[in-house]
Amino acid sequence: MSEPIIKALDVAWIRLGAPDLDVAETFLTDFGLLRQVRTSDALYMRGTGEAHHLHITQRGPDRVLGIGFLAESEADLHRLAARAAGASGVMPLNEPGGGKVVRLKEHNGFTIEVVHGVASVAKLPERHSVMNTGAARERLGVFQRIDARPSQVKRMGHAVLSTPDIEASVAWAHRHLGFVVSEHVHAEDDPDLLLASFNRADRGDEFVDHHIMMFGRHQRAGLNHISYEVQDIDDLHAGHDWLKSQGHHHLWGIGRHLLGSQIFDYWKDPWGRVHEHWTDTDVLNAAMPARKVPRSQGLRSQWGPQAPQEFRDAASV
């Protein structure tokens, strides 16, 4: 495989269209994001971390407008603009947070925004549970009390695309964004039939999330889901109860994935786009080789419910 054009550092945001910003903000607030900026035409939501925003909703039809990734330098933006077929030039991001962007289309035609220089913001206070386990007692003389409230989203974790041509989708991401395979999942009786591909950022010896972008084989191309890290398992459960109490559409969870190991919970926004809460992921570095496993050892929950067909068929456009 040829050398990648750049090596993206992390996922930045999702950009979605929605006809009603009030409805969008209600769901996203209940989901655990916080309003950073709202204009007459767009809503920018942040988490507790330093990213200026993690979720953008633009007023208009309910469609997927783009997935953002962070470049290491402005030089990387210029390299991508010069070498990626169909890429835009390096342009200013004329929206809150500023920065510069190169836009290009991935294999299925979805817009990818590679950005650098977006403003950072101060971290917000976070609530963390201290657990007494069978191995250690760390919470001494303190009661554990969890209030009824939304989760506290910390950061965006990954994006997942459904794709009819999974091999070409993976090759595009490796070539343009420098991702590397963590694990491939193949059909039980056919090692050459790729069903899913989990890919992480290539940061060398630095440990990073098990995957930053995943691809799943499906007859339709679309966004399967976007995923956000919450503080811990108590925070995830509190958010689950809060979203349920507010009447939002629960899709799948709570459970623990096998590949990536995340404790997960999935919800649909008012237009059917799937948003995931997770906590406790595997982290890998360059010393960890890519693995290839059959479906029975990959696409299932270690505990909790197995994926419903509604989740497997998710492909928002």
C-alpha positions in Angstrom: 0.0 0.0 0.0 1.3 3.5 -0.9 2.2 6.0 1.7 -0.8 8.1 2.9 -1.1 11.7 1.9 -1.5 12.8 5.5 -2.1 11.2 8.9 -5.2 12.7 10.5 -4.9 13.1 14.3 -8.5 12.6 15.4 -12.1 13.0 14.4 -13.4 16.6 14.9 -17.2 16.7 14.3 -20.2 15.7 12.4 -22.1 18.2 10.3 -25.8 17.4 9.8 -28.8 19.2 8.3 -32.1 19.5 10.2 -35.2 21.6 9.5 -35.7 22.7 13.1 -32.8 23.9 15.2 -35.0 24.0 18.4 -35.8 20.3 18.1 -32.2 19.5 17.3 -30.9 21.4 20.3 -33.4 19.7 22.7 -32.2 16.3 21.6 -28.5 17.1 21.7 -28.8 18.8 25.1 -30.6 15.7 26.5 -27.9 13.6 24.8 -25.3 15.5 26.9 -23.8 18.1 24.5 -23.8 21.8 25.4 -24.6 24.8 23.2 -21.4 26.7 22.2 -22.8 29.0 19.5 -26.2 29.3 17.8 -26.9 31.5 14.9 -30.1 31.9 12.8 -28.9 29.1 10.5 -26.6 26.8 12.6 -26.1 25.2 16.0 -22.7 24.3 17.3 -22.5 22.0 20.3 -19.5 21.2 22.5 -18.5 18.7 25.2 -16.5 19.1 28.4 -13.2 18.9 26.6 -11.1 21.5 24.8 -12.7 21.1 21.4 -14.6 24.2 20.3 -17.5 22.1 19.1 -18.2 18.4 18.3 -21.5 18.6 16.5 -22.8 21.0 13.9 -26.5 21.3 12.8 -27.3 23.5 9.8 -30.9 24.5 9.1 -32.2 22.7 6.1 -33.1 19.2 4.9 -32.3 16.4 7.2 -29.2 15.0 5.6 -25.5 14.2 6.4 -23.4 17.2 5.3 -19.9 16.1 6.4 -17.5 14.4 8.8 -14.6 16.5 10.1 -11.1 15.2 11.0 -8.2 17.1 12.5 -4.9 17.6 10.5 -1.6 17.9 12.4 -0.6 21.1 10.6 -1.6 23.6 7.9 1.1 22.0 5.8 -0.9 18.8 5.8 -3.9 20.7 4.5 -1.9 22.1 1.6 -0.5 18.6 0.9 -4.0 17.1 0.8 -5.3 19.9 -1.4 -2.5 19.3 -3.9 -2.5 15.5 -4.0 -6.1 14.4 -3.4 -8.3 14.1 -6.5 -11.2 16.5 -6.3 -10.1 18.2 -3.2 -10.9 21.9 -2.6 -8.1 24.3 -1.9 -7.2 25.3 1.6 -10.0 27.6 2.6 -10.9 29.6 5.8 -13.6 28.1 7.9 -16.0 31.0 8.1 -17.9 29.9 11.1 -17.4 29.9 14.9 -14.1 28.5 16.0 -12.4 29.6 12.8 -9.5 27.6 11.3 -8.9 26.3 7.8 -10.3 23.4 5.9 -9.9 21.2 2.9 -13.0 19.5 1.7 -13.1 16.3 -0.4 -15.4 13.4 -1.2 -14.7 9.9 0.2 -15.3 6.8 -1.8 -19.1 6.8 -1.3 -19.5 10.5 -2.1 -19.8 11.8 1.5 -18.0 15.1 2.3 -14.9 14.9 4.5 -13.7 18.1 6.1 -10.0 18.0 7.1 -9.4 21.0 9.4 -6.6 22.7 11.3 -6.4 25.8 13.5 -9.9 25.6 15.0 -9.9 27.5 18.3 -9.8 25.5 21.5 -11.8 26.3 24.6 -11.4 25.8 28.4 -12.4 22.5 29.8 -15.5 22.3 31.8 -16.0 20.6 35.2 -16.7 16.9 34.9 -18.4 14.4 37.3 -16.6 11.1 37.8 -17.6 8.2 39.9 -15.0 6.5 42.1 -15.7 2.8 42.2 -15.1 0.3 45.0 -14.3 -3.0 43.3 -13.3 -6.5 44.3 -9.7 -5.5 43.7 -9.5 -2.1 45.5 -11.5 0.2 47.8 -10.9 3.7 46.6 -14.1 5.5 47.8 -13.7 5.8 51.5 -16.4 7.4 53.7 -18.2 8.9 50.7 -21.6 7.9 49.5 -22.2 7.2 45.8 -25.2 9.3 44.6 -26.1 9.7 40.9 -28.5 12.6 40.1 -31.1 12.4 37.3 -29.4 14.3 34.5 -28.1 14.0 31.0 -24.7 12.4 30.4 -21.7 14.6 30.2 -20.2 14.1 26.7 -16.4 14.6 26.8 -15.4 14.3 23.1 -16.3 12.7 19.8 -14.9 9.2 19.4 -15.6 7.9 15.9 -17.8 7.7 12.8 -19.1 4.6 11.1 -20.1 4.4 7.5 -22.2 1.7 5.8 -20.7 0.9 2.3 -21.4 -1.6 -0.5 -17.7 -1.6 -1.4 -15.9 -1.9 1.9 -12.5 -2.6 0.4 -12.5 0.6 -1.6 -13.8 2.6 1.3 -11.0 1.3 3.6 -8.4 2.0 0.9 -9.6 5.5 0.5 -9.4 6.3 4.2 -5.9 4.8 4.4 -4.7 6.8 1.4 -6.2 10.1 2.3 -6.3 10.1 6.1 -3.6 7.7 7.1 -5.7 5.4 9.1 -4.5 1.9 9.9 -6.4 -1.3 10.5 -7.1 -2.4 14.1 -9.3 -5.4 13.2 -11.1 -6.8 10.2 -14.2 -9.0 10.5 -14.8 -11.6 7.8 -17.7 -13.9 7.0 -17.7 -17.1 9.2 -17.1 -19.4 6.3 -15.2 -17.1 3.9 -12.0 -15.4 5.2 -11.9 -13.3 2.0 -15.4 -11.8 2.5 -14.8 -8.6 4.5 -17.8 -7.6 6.6 -16.4 -4.8 8.8 -13.2 -2.8 9.2 -12.2 -1.0 12.4 -9.5 1.6 11.7 -7.6 3.9 14.1 -5.4 7.0 13.7 -1.7 6.3 13.2 0.1 8.0 16.0 3.1 5.7 16.1 4.0 4.6 19.7 1.2 6.8 21.2 -1.9 4.8 22.3 -5.1 5.8 20.6 -8.7 4.7 20.5 -9.3 1.2 19.0 -11.1 2.9 16.1 -11.7 6.4 14.7 -13.6 5.2 11.6 -15.3 2.0 11.0 -16.8 0.6 7.8 -19.6 -2.0 7.6 -20.7 -3.9 4.5 -24.2 -2.9 3.5 -26.1 -2.7 0.2 -26.7 1.1 0.8 -24.0 3.7 1.5 -24.7 6.0 4.5 -23.8 7.1 7.9 -24.4 4.2 10.3 -23.7 6.2 13.5 -21.5 8.8 15.2 -20.1 8.1 18.7 -19.3 10.2 21.7 -17.3 9.4 24.8 -19.0 10.0 28.2 -17.3 10.2 31.6 -17.8 6.7 33.0 -20.4 3.9 33.4 -22.5 5.8 35.9 -22.6 8.8 33.6 -23.7 6.5 30.7 -26.5 5.0 32.7 -27.7 8.3 34.0 -27.8 9.6 30.4 -29.7 6.5 29.4 -32.4 7.1 32.0 -32.6 10.8 31.2 -33.0 10.3 27.5 -35.6 7.6 28.1 -37.5 9.9 30.5 -37.6 12.6 27.8 -39.2 10.3 25.3 -36.3 9.9 22.8 -35.9 6.9 20.5 -33.6 4.2 22.1 -32.1 1.8 19.6 -29.6 -0.5 21.2 -27.9 -1.0 24.6 -26.7 -0.9 27.3 -24.0 -3.5 26.5 -20.2 -4.0 25.9 -18.8 -4.5 22.4 -16.4 -7.3 21.7 -14.1 -5.4 19.3 -13.1 -2.1 20.9 -14.6 -3.3 24.3 -16.7 -0.1 24.7 -19.7 0.0 27.0 -22.3 1.4 24.6 -25.8 2.9 24.3 -27.4 4.0 21.0 -30.1 6.6 20.4 -31.7 8.1 17.3 -32.2 11.8 16.9 -35.6 13.1 15.7 -34.6 12.5 12.1 -33.3 9.0 12.6 -29.5 9.6 12.7 -27.9 7.3 15.2 -25.8 8.8 18.1 -23.8 6.6 20.5 -22.7 7.1 24.0 -19.7 5.0 25.1 -17.1 4.6 27.8 -14.0 2.4 28.4 -12.5 1.7 25.1 -9.4 -0.4 24.1 -6.4 1.7 23.2 -3.7 0.5 20.7 -0.4 1.7 19.3 1.9 0.8 16.4 3.2 -2.3 18.4 -0.3 -3.9 18.0 -0.6 -5.7 14.7 -3.9 -5.8 12.7 -6.1 -8.7 13.5 -8.6 -10.6 11.3 -11.4 -12.4 13.0 -14.6 -14.2 11.9 -18.0 -12.7 12.5 -18.6 -14.8 15.6 -15.5 -13.4 17.3 -16.2 -9.8 16.2 -19.7 -8.5 15.6 -21.4 -9.2 18.9 -21.8 -7.9 22.4 -19.8 -9.4 25.3 -22.8 -8.7 27.5 -26.0 -7.0 27.0 -28.3 -7.2 24.0 -27.1 -8.1 20.5 -27.5 -5.6 17.6 -31.1 -5.3 16.3 -31.7 -5.3 12.6 -32.6 -1.6 12.8 -29.1 -0.8 13.9 -27.4 -3.0 11.2 -29.5 -1.3 8.5 -28.8 2.3 9.6 -27.4 4.3 6.6 -28.4 8.0 6.8 -27.6 10.1 3.8 
